[in-house]
Amino acid sequence: MANDETKTTKLDPDSPDSTSDNPVDYSEKDLETQSASLPSRKDNQIHRTVTAQDWSGPSDPENPQNWSLIKRIYNTIIPALFAFIVTFGTSVYTPGVPDVTLQFHVSTTVALLPLSLYTLGLAFGPVLAAPISETFGRRIVYLISLPLCAFFTLGSGFSQTFASLAICRFFAGFFGSPVLAVGGGTNVDLWAPIYRAVATSFFLLAPFLGPAMGPFIGGFASMNKGWRWTQWPILFIAVPSYIFAMGASETYKKIILQKRSKKLNIPPPPKMTPSGIAGIRFLLTVTLFRPLSMLGTEPIVLAFSSYTALNFAILFGFFDAFPIVFEGIYGFNSGEAGLTFLAIGLGCIFGVITVIITDRLTYRKEHHTSHREGRGGVVAPEHRLYPAMLGSLGLPIGLFWFAWTSRRDVHWISPVLAAIPFAWGNLCVFCSAALYLVDVYGPLNGASALAANGLLRYIGGAVFPLFTIQMYDRLGIAWATSLLGFLSLAMLPIPWVLFKYGSQIRLKSNYDTIKA
C-alpha cells in the first residue's frame, strides 16, 4: 500500500459529508489507515480516496476552505495585520521630514527620498515572494519577511548618515513587500469565490489604513521625540503581531498536499512548475516579465493599473499636501495635521462597507442564479465592477472639494471632510480592480495582472511625493489639487466602459480569460 497513489476511507452516502460541501472531521488515524468505516449500513457504503494528487473531494478536511470559520478568520487576519504594519511604515516617516532636513542638511525633496525608496521597495514584493512561497509555502513568507523588515527599520532609526537612512528604508520596504504579494493568495486559499469579496475587502482595507494612520502617530512622535521616533512605532506594532502570527497554518494547496504525501508515503502532487533554472525563469515570467507584457498588450490590465496607480499616487501626494494646507493655512502643528489623515481611514472603512453591500446585492445573486440555471456558479466578472463605478464618482468630488475649500475663510473641517469621498472612491476602485482581474484571467495569469497593477501603483506612490511640493508652490493649492481632479475625471469612464464592453474586450485577449 505504501506505493499506491491513494488511500481510502468508507463513507455513508446518507451522511451529510457524502452529499454536501460541509467539512468532514477526519482524524489523523483515519488518514493513516487503509480504510476506516463510519457508522452506517454495511450494504450501502461507498469509498472516498485520500490522495496527494488533489483534494480528496469537496469536503477534504485539509482544504483550507473547509477549515472552521474561526481558523479561517484567524489566518485571514494575519496577512491583513502584516500588510497594515508594512504600509504604516510608508507614511509614519513623513512628519519627521523637517527634522531630517535640519539634522542631515538636505532639502525637503531629498528628505522625502526615504519615503519614496521605501515605497519603491514595496513594488518588488511579487518578485521576492514568488520563489519562496512556491517552494516553501505562504506561512514562511510571513514569518521571514516581517522580521527582516523590522531589522532594517531598526537600522533606519539608528542611522547616523542620510545615506544609511535611505538605504535602510529601501530594504525595509523591500523585505516587507512579500506580505502584500502573498496576502491575496492566502485569501484565495481560504475563501470560496462567493465569499471572497468580503475577505478581500477587509484584507485590502489594511494597506489603505496603514498610510492613513502613519501621519497621525508619526506626527505626535516626531513633535515630542524627534524623527527617529517615527520608526519605533513600526516595531512596537510588529513584535506583538509577529507573536500573534506564530500559530498560523499553511494554506497553499501544493505544500499541504506535499506534506500529506510524505505523511502517508504516497506519491506527491504533480509539479505545476518546472524546477531548477527553468523554475526560476518561470517565476520571473509570472512576477516580472509577464506583468510588463500585460501592461503593453492587455487593455484591461493597462486601464485598471493606470487608474489605481493614479489614485495611489494622489494618496501619497497628500502626505505633502496635507501639511501644506493644515500647517500652512490653518496653523496646525505636525501632530494635529496628522490627525486629519484619519478622515482617509474613515473613507476607507466606508469603502469596505460599500464593497460588501454591493457584493451581496449583485454578485452573490448572480452566483445563485448561475447555480439554479446549471452554469456551475460561473458569473461574468463585470459584476465585480459596481463598487468601482460608484467609487469613480467619489474621487473627483473629493479632490475638487478639497481644492476649493482649503483657504483661511473656510473652516478647516471642510477640507478634512473632502478626504472622505476620495478615500472611499479609492478603496472601492481598488477592490473592484483586484477582484475583476483575478476573475478575468484566472489564478495564474491573474497573479501576473495583479503584479502589474502593484508595480505601477507603488512606482506612482514613490514618484509623486517628490514633486508634489513644487507643484503646489507653483500652481497653488486650488489649481494643483484641481489638476489631480481633472486627471481623475479622465480616468472615471474606465470601470463604466469595462462594465459595458468588458466581455467583448476579453474575447480579444492574448491570454485565457473567463468565458461568461
C-alpha positions as CSV (number, residue, x, y, z in Angstrom):
1,M,0.0,0.0,0.0
2,A,3.0,2.3,0.5
3,N,3.4,3.0,-3.2
4,D,-0.3,3.3,-4.0
5,E,-1.4,6.8,-5.1
6,T,-4.4,6.8,-2.8
7,K,-5.7,5.6,0.5
8,T,-9.4,5.1,1.1
9,T,-12.0,5.8,3.8
10,K,-15.5,4.5,3.8
11,L,-18.4,6.9,4.0
12,D,-22.1,6.5,4.4
13,P,-23.8,8.0,1.4
14,D,-26.7,9.1,3.7
15,S,-24.3,11.1,5.9
16,P,-24.1,14.9,5.3
17,D,-20.5,14.6,4.1
18,S,-21.3,12.4,1.2
19,T,-23.6,14.8,-0.5
20,S,-22.6,18.3,0.6
21,D,-19.6,20.7,0.8
22,N,-19.6,20.7,4.6
23,P,-16.2,19.9,6.2
24,V,-15.6,16.4,7.4
25,D,-13.9,15.8,10.7
26,Y,-11.2,13.3,9.6
27,S,-8.9,12.3,12.4
28,E,-5.3,11.7,11.8
29,K,-5.9,8.0,12.4
30,D,-8.5,8.0,9.6
31,L,-5.9,9.3,7.1
32,E,-3.2,6.8,8.1
33,T,-5.3,3.6,7.9
34,Q,-6.1,1.9,4.6
35,S,-9.8,2.1,5.3
36,A,-12.0,3.1,8.2
37,S,-15.7,2.8,8.4
38,L,-18.1,5.4,9.7
39,P,-21.2,4.0,11.4
40,S,-23.5,3.2,8.6
41,R,-25.5,0.4,6.9
42,K,-22.9,-2.1,5.6
43,D,-24.8,-2.8,2.5
44,N,-24.9,0.9,1.5
45,Q,-21.2,2.0,1.9
46,I,-19.0,3.8,-0.7
47,H,-15.3,4.6,-0.7
48,R,-13.6,8.0,-0.7
49,T,-10.0,8.2,-1.7
50,V,-7.4,10.0,0.3
51,T,-4.8,11.2,-2.2
52,A,-2.0,13.7,-2.5
53,Q,-2.7,14.3,-6.2
54,D,-5.5,16.6,-5.4
55,W,-8.1,17.2,-2.6
56,S,-9.9,14.0,-1.8
57,G,-13.2,15.7,-2.6
58,P,-15.2,18.9,-1.9
59,S,-15.2,18.1,1.8
60,D,-11.5,17.3,2.2
61,P,-10.7,18.5,5.8
62,E,-7.3,19.7,4.9
63,N,-8.6,22.0,2.2
64,P,-8.4,25.5,3.9
65,Q,-11.8,26.4,2.6
66,N,-13.2,23.6,4.8
67,W,-11.5,24.7,8.0
68,S,-13.6,26.1,10.8
69,L,-14.7,29.7,10.5
70,I,-12.6,30.8,13.4
71,K,-9.5,29.2,11.9
72,R,-10.1,30.8,8.5
73,I,-10.7,34.2,10.1
74,Y,-7.5,33.9,12.2
75,N,-5.5,33.0,9.1
76,T,-7.1,35.9,7.2
77,I,-6.3,38.5,10.0
78,I,-2.5,37.7,9.9
79,P,-1.8,38.9,6.3
80,A,-4.1,41.9,6.9
81,L,-2.2,42.8,10.1
82,F,1.2,42.4,8.4
83,A,0.0,44.4,5.4
84,F,-1.1,47.2,7.8
85,I,2.3,47.3,9.5
86,V,4.3,47.4,6.3
87,T,2.2,50.1,4.7
88,F,2.1,52.0,8.0
89,G,5.8,52.2,7.6
90,T,5.5,54.3,4.4
91,S,3.8,57.4,5.8
92,V,4.8,57.3,9.5
93,Y,8.1,58.8,8.4
94,T,6.7,61.9,6.7
95,P,6.1,64.0,9.8
96,G,9.8,63.7,10.6
97,V,10.9,65.2,7.3
98,P,11.5,68.7,8.7
99,D,13.8,67.2,11.4
100,V,15.6,65.2,8.8
101,T,16.3,68.3,6.7
102,L,17.8,70.0,9.7
103,Q,19.9,67.1,11.0
104,F,21.4,66.0,7.7
105,H,21.4,69.4,5.9
106,V,19.4,68.3,2.9
107,S,16.5,69.8,1.0
108,T,12.9,68.8,1.7
109,T,12.7,67.0,-1.6
110,V,15.8,65.0,-0.8
111,A,14.5,64.3,2.8
112,L,11.4,62.7,1.1
113,L,13.6,60.1,-0.6
114,P,13.4,57.6,2.3
115,L,9.6,57.7,1.8
116,S,9.9,57.1,-1.9
117,L,12.6,54.4,-1.6
118,Y,10.5,52.5,1.0
119,T,7.5,52.7,-1.3
120,L,9.6,51.6,-4.3
121,G,10.8,48.6,-2.3
122,L,7.2,47.5,-1.9
123,A,6.9,47.2,-5.7
124,F,9.2,44.2,-5.7
125,G,7.0,42.1,-3.5
126,P,5.9,39.5,-6.1
127,V,9.4,39.0,-7.4
128,L,10.7,38.3,-3.9
129,A,7.7,36.4,-2.6
130,A,7.0,34.0,-5.5
131,P,10.1,31.7,-5.3
132,I,9.8,31.5,-1.5
133,S,6.1,30.7,-1.4
134,E,6.3,28.4,-4.4
135,T,9.0,26.3,-2.7
136,F,8.2,26.6,1.0
137,G,4.6,27.9,1.2
138,R,3.0,31.1,2.3
139,R,3.4,30.8,6.0
140,I,7.2,31.0,5.8
141,V,6.9,34.2,3.8
142,Y,5.1,35.9,6.7
143,L,7.4,34.6,9.3
144,I,10.6,35.6,7.5
145,S,9.5,38.8,5.8
146,L,8.4,40.9,8.8
147,P,11.5,40.3,11.0
148,L,13.7,41.4,8.1
149,C,11.6,44.5,7.6
150,A,11.8,45.2,11.3
151,F,15.6,44.8,11.3
152,F,16.1,47.4,8.6
153,T,13.5,49.6,10.3
154,L,15.7,49.4,13.4
155,G,18.7,50.4,11.2
156,S,16.7,53.4,9.9
157,G,16.0,54.7,13.4
158,F,19.7,54.4,14.4
159,S,21.1,55.8,11.1
160,Q,23.8,58.4,11.6
161,T,24.0,59.5,7.9
162,F,21.3,60.3,5.4
163,A,22.7,57.6,3.0
164,S,22.3,54.9,5.6
165,L,18.7,56.1,6.4
166,A,17.8,56.0,2.7
167,I,19.3,52.5,2.2
168,C,17.7,51.0,5.3
169,R,14.3,52.5,4.4
170,F,14.5,50.9,0.9
171,F,15.4,47.5,2.3
172,A,12.7,47.7,5.0
173,G,10.2,48.2,2.2
174,F,11.8,45.6,0.0
175,F,11.7,42.9,2.7
176,G,8.3,43.9,3.9
177,S,6.8,43.7,0.5
178,P,6.2,39.9,0.2
179,V,3.4,40.0,2.7
180,L,1.5,42.3,0.4
181,A,2.1,40.0,-2.6
182,V,1.2,36.7,-0.8
183,G,-1.8,38.0,1.2
184,G,-4.1,37.9,-1.8
185,G,-3.2,34.3,-2.4
186,T,-3.9,33.4,1.2
187,N,-7.4,34.8,0.8
188,V,-7.9,32.8,-2.4
189,D,-6.8,29.7,-0.5
190,L,-9.2,30.3,2.4
191,W,-12.4,31.5,0.8
192,A,-14.6,30.3,-2.0
193,P,-15.3,32.9,-4.7
194,I,-18.8,33.6,-3.3
195,Y,-17.3,34.8,0.0
196,R,-14.1,36.2,-1.4
197,A,-15.2,39.8,-1.9
198,V,-15.8,40.2,1.9
199,A,-12.5,38.7,2.9
200,T,-10.6,40.6,0.1
201,S,-12.2,43.9,1.1
202,F,-11.0,43.5,4.7
203,F,-7.6,42.5,3.6
204,L,-7.3,45.4,1.2
205,L,-8.5,47.8,3.9
206,A,-5.3,47.2,5.8
207,P,-2.8,48.6,3.3
208,F,-5.0,51.7,3.0
209,L,-5.5,52.2,6.7
210,G,-1.7,51.9,7.2
211,P,-0.8,55.1,5.3
212,A,-3.8,56.9,6.9
213,M,-2.7,56.1,10.5
214,G,1.0,56.7,9.8
215,P,1.0,60.6,9.9
216,F,-1.3,60.6,12.9
217,I,1.1,58.5,15.1
218,G,4.3,59.8,13.4
219,G,3.1,63.4,13.8
220,F,2.9,63.3,17.6
221,A,6.0,61.1,17.8
222,S,8.2,63.4,15.8
223,M,6.8,66.5,17.5
224,N,7.7,65.3,21.0
225,K,10.7,62.9,20.4
226,G,12.2,63.7,17.0
227,W,12.3,62.0,13.7
228,R,13.9,58.8,15.0
229,W,10.7,58.0,16.9
230,T,8.8,57.8,13.7
231,Q,10.4,54.4,13.2
232,W,9.9,52.9,16.7
233,P,6.1,52.6,16.4
234,I,6.6,50.2,13.5
235,L,8.5,47.9,15.8
236,F,6.0,48.4,18.7
237,I,3.3,47.0,16.4
238,A,5.4,44.4,14.6
239,V,6.6,42.5,17.7
240,P,3.2,41.6,19.3
241,S,1.8,41.0,15.8
242,Y,4.5,38.5,15.0
243,I,3.9,36.6,18.2
244,F,0.2,36.5,17.3
245,A,1.1,35.1,13.9
246,M,3.2,32.2,15.2
247,G,0.1,29.9,15.2
248,A,-0.6,30.5,11.5
249,S,-1.3,27.4,9.4
250,E,0.0,26.8,5.9
251,T,-2.8,27.5,3.3
252,Y,-1.1,26.8,0.0
253,K,-2.6,23.7,-1.6
254,K,0.6,22.4,-3.2
255,I,2.5,22.5,0.2
256,I,-0.4,20.9,2.1
257,L,-0.5,18.0,-0.4
258,Q,3.2,17.6,-0.3
259,K,3.1,17.2,3.4
260,R,0.2,14.7,3.1
261,S,2.2,12.6,0.6
262,K,5.2,12.4,3.0
263,K,3.0,11.6,5.9
264,L,1.1,8.8,4.2
265,N,4.0,7.7,2.0
266,I,2.0,8.1,-1.2
267,P,3.0,9.9,-4.5
268,P,3.3,13.7,-4.2
269,P,1.1,16.1,-6.2
270,P,2.2,16.7,-9.8
271,K,4.6,19.6,-10.2
272,M,2.8,22.6,-11.6
273,T,6.1,24.5,-12.2
274,P,9.5,23.4,-13.5
275,S,12.4,23.0,-11.2
276,G,15.9,24.4,-11.3
277,I,16.8,27.2,-13.7
278,A,13.7,26.7,-15.6
279,G,11.7,27.2,-12.4
280,I,13.4,30.5,-11.7
281,R,12.7,31.6,-15.3
282,F,9.0,30.6,-14.9
283,L,8.6,32.5,-11.6
284,L,10.3,35.6,-13.1
285,T,7.9,35.3,-16.1
286,V,4.9,35.3,-13.8
287,T,6.0,38.0,-11.4
288,L,8.0,40.4,-13.7
289,F,8.2,39.7,-17.4
290,R,4.5,38.7,-18.0
291,P,3.2,41.7,-15.9
292,L,5.3,44.0,-18.0
293,S,4.0,42.3,-21.1
294,M,0.4,42.5,-20.0
295,L,0.7,46.2,-19.4
296,G,1.7,46.6,-23.0
297,T,-0.8,44.1,-24.6
298,E,-3.8,43.8,-22.3
299,P,-6.1,46.9,-22.4
300,I,-7.9,45.7,-19.2
301,V,-4.7,45.4,-17.2
302,L,-3.3,48.7,-18.5
303,A,-6.5,50.6,-17.9
304,F,-7.2,49.5,-14.4
305,S,-3.5,49.5,-13.4
306,S,-3.2,53.1,-14.6
307,Y,-6.3,54.1,-12.8
308,T,-5.3,52.6,-9.4
309,A,-1.8,53.9,-9.9
310,L,-3.1,57.5,-10.3
311,N,-5.3,57.1,-7.2
312,F,-2.5,55.7,-5.1
313,A,-0.1,58.4,-6.3
314,I,-2.5,61.1,-5.3
315,L,-2.9,59.4,-1.9
316,F,0.8,59.6,-1.4
317,G,0.9,63.1,-2.7
318,F,-1.4,64.0,0.2
319,F,1.5,63.3,2.6
320,D,3.0,66.6,1.2
321,A,-0.3,68.4,0.5
322,F,-2.0,68.0,3.9
323,P,0.9,69.6,5.8
324,I,0.9,72.5,3.3
325,V,-2.8,73.0,3.8
326,F,-3.3,72.4,7.5
327,E,0.0,73.6,8.9
328,G,0.5,76.4,6.3
329,I,-3.1,77.8,6.2
330,Y,-4.7,76.7,9.4
331,G,-1.7,76.7,11.7
332,F,-1.8,73.1,12.9
333,N,1.2,71.5,14.5
334,S,2.5,68.2,13.0
335,G,0.5,66.1,15.4
336,E,-2.7,67.9,14.7
337,A,-2.0,67.8,10.9
338,G,-1.5,64.0,11.3
339,L,-5.0,63.7,12.8
340,T,-6.6,65.0,9.6
341,F,-5.4,61.8,7.9
342,L,-8.0,59.9,10.0
343,A,-10.6,61.1,7.5
344,I,-8.9,59.0,4.9
345,G,-9.1,56.0,7.2
346,L,-12.8,56.7,7.7
347,G,-13.4,56.9,4.0
348,C,-11.6,53.5,3.5
349,I,-13.9,51.9,6.1
350,F,-17.0,53.3,4.2
351,G,-15.4,51.8,1.1
352,V,-15.3,48.3,2.6
353,I,-18.9,48.6,3.7
354,T,-19.8,49.6,0.1
355,V,-18.0,46.7,-1.4
356,I,-19.6,44.2,0.9
357,I,-23.1,45.6,0.3
358,T,-22.8,45.7,-3.5
359,D,-21.4,42.2,-3.4
360,R,-24.4,40.9,-1.5
361,L,-26.9,42.7,-3.7
362,T,-25.3,41.9,-7.1
363,Y,-22.5,39.3,-7.3
364,R,-24.0,36.8,-4.9
365,K,-27.4,37.0,-6.5
366,E,-25.8,36.3,-9.9
367,H,-23.8,33.4,-8.4
368,H,-27.0,31.8,-7.0
369,T,-28.8,32.3,-10.3
370,S,-25.9,30.7,-12.1
371,H,-26.3,27.6,-10.0
372,R,-30.0,27.4,-10.5
373,E,-29.5,27.6,-14.3
374,G,-26.9,24.9,-14.2
375,R,-23.9,27.1,-15.1
376,G,-21.9,25.9,-12.1
377,G,-21.8,29.2,-10.3
378,V,-19.9,31.0,-13.2
379,V,-20.6,34.7,-13.1
380,A,-19.5,37.4,-15.6
381,P,-16.6,39.3,-13.9
382,E,-18.2,42.6,-14.9
383,H,-20.5,42.1,-11.9
384,R,-17.4,42.9,-9.7
385,L,-17.3,46.5,-11.1
386,Y,-20.3,48.0,-9.3
387,P,-18.1,49.4,-6.4
388,A,-15.6,50.9,-8.9
389,M,-18.4,52.6,-10.9
390,L,-19.7,54.2,-7.6
391,G,-16.2,55.0,-6.4
392,S,-15.2,56.6,-9.6
393,L,-17.6,59.4,-8.8
394,G,-16.3,60.0,-5.3
395,L,-12.7,60.5,-6.4
396,P,-13.1,63.8,-8.3
397,I,-15.8,65.0,-5.9
398,G,-13.3,64.7,-3.0
399,L,-10.5,66.3,-4.9
400,F,-12.4,69.4,-6.2
401,W,-14.0,69.8,-2.8
402,F,-10.5,69.8,-1.2
403,A,-9.1,72.1,-3.8
404,W,-11.6,75.0,-3.4
405,T,-12.3,74.9,0.3
406,S,-8.7,74.8,1.5
407,R,-8.4,78.5,2.4
408,R,-8.5,80.7,5.5
409,D,-12.1,81.9,5.1
410,V,-13.4,78.3,5.1
411,H,-13.4,76.2,8.3
412,W,-10.7,73.5,8.4
413,I,-13.3,70.8,8.8
414,S,-14.4,71.2,5.2
415,P,-11.1,70.1,3.5
416,V,-10.9,67.3,6.2
417,L,-14.3,66.0,5.2
418,A,-13.3,66.3,1.5
419,A,-10.8,63.5,2.1
420,I,-13.6,61.0,2.9
421,P,-15.2,60.6,-0.6
422,F,-11.7,60.5,-2.1
423,A,-10.6,57.7,0.2
424,W,-14.0,55.9,-0.2
425,G,-13.7,56.0,-4.0
426,N,-10.0,54.9,-3.9
427,L,-10.8,51.8,-2.0
428,C,-13.9,50.9,-4.0
429,V,-12.0,51.2,-7.3
430,F,-9.0,49.2,-6.0
431,C,-11.1,46.3,-4.5
432,S,-13.1,46.0,-7.8
433,A,-9.9,46.1,-9.8
434,A,-8.3,43.2,-7.7
435,L,-11.4,41.0,-7.9
436,Y,-12.0,41.8,-11.5
437,L,-8.5,41.0,-12.7
438,V,-8.4,37.6,-10.9
439,D,-11.9,36.7,-12.2
440,V,-11.0,37.6,-15.8
441,Y,-7.5,36.0,-16.0
442,G,-7.8,33.1,-13.5
443,P,-5.3,32.4,-10.7
444,L,-2.0,32.2,-12.6
445,N,-2.4,35.0,-15.1
446,G,-4.5,36.9,-12.6
447,A,-1.4,36.9,-10.3
448,S,0.6,38.5,-13.1
449,A,-2.1,41.1,-13.7
450,L,-2.1,42.0,-10.0
451,A,1.7,42.2,-10.1
452,A,1.5,44.6,-13.0
453,N,-1.1,46.6,-11.0
454,G,1.1,46.6,-7.9
455,L,4.2,47.6,-9.9
456,L,2.6,50.7,-11.4
457,R,0.8,51.5,-8.1
458,Y,3.9,51.6,-6.0
459,I,6.0,53.4,-8.6
460,G,3.4,56.1,-8.7
461,G,3.3,56.3,-4.9
462,A,7.1,56.5,-4.8
463,V,7.5,59.3,-7.5
464,F,4.5,61.6,-6.7
465,P,5.7,62.9,-3.3
466,L,9.0,64.1,-4.9
467,F,7.3,66.8,-7.0
468,T,4.1,67.5,-5.0
469,I,5.5,70.4,-3.0
470,Q,6.9,72.1,-6.2
471,M,3.5,71.6,-7.9
472,Y,1.6,73.2,-5.0
473,D,4.2,76.0,-4.8
474,R,3.8,76.9,-8.5
475,L,0.1,76.3,-9.1
476,G,-1.3,77.0,-5.6
477,I,-3.5,74.7,-3.6
478,A,-6.7,75.2,-5.6
479,W,-5.3,74.6,-9.0
480,A,-2.7,71.9,-8.1
481,T,-5.5,69.8,-6.5
482,S,-7.8,70.6,-9.3
483,L,-5.3,69.3,-11.8
484,L,-5.4,66.0,-9.9
485,G,-9.2,66.2,-10.0
486,F,-9.1,66.6,-13.8
487,L,-6.8,63.6,-14.2
488,S,-9.3,61.6,-12.0
489,L,-12.2,62.7,-14.3
490,A,-10.2,61.5,-17.3
491,M,-10.0,58.0,-15.7
492,L,-13.6,58.0,-14.4
493,P,-15.1,56.2,-17.5
494,I,-12.8,53.1,-17.2
495,P,-15.0,50.9,-15.0
496,W,-18.1,52.0,-16.8
497,V,-16.6,51.1,-20.2
498,L,-15.4,47.8,-18.9
499,F,-18.8,47.0,-17.5
500,K,-20.4,47.6,-20.9
501,Y,-17.7,46.3,-23.2
502,G,-15.6,44.1,-21.0
503,S,-17.0,40.8,-22.4
504,Q,-16.0,41.9,-25.9
505,I,-12.5,43.0,-24.8
506,R,-11.9,39.7,-23.1
507,L,-12.6,37.8,-26.3
508,K,-9.6,39.6,-27.9
509,S,-7.2,38.9,-25.1
510,N,-3.9,37.0,-25.8
511,Y,-4.5,35.0,-22.6
512,D,-7.1,32.6,-21.4
513,T,-9.9,34.5,-19.9
514,I,-13.2,33.5,-18.2
515,K,-15.9,32.6,-20.6
516,A,-19.0,34.2,-19.1
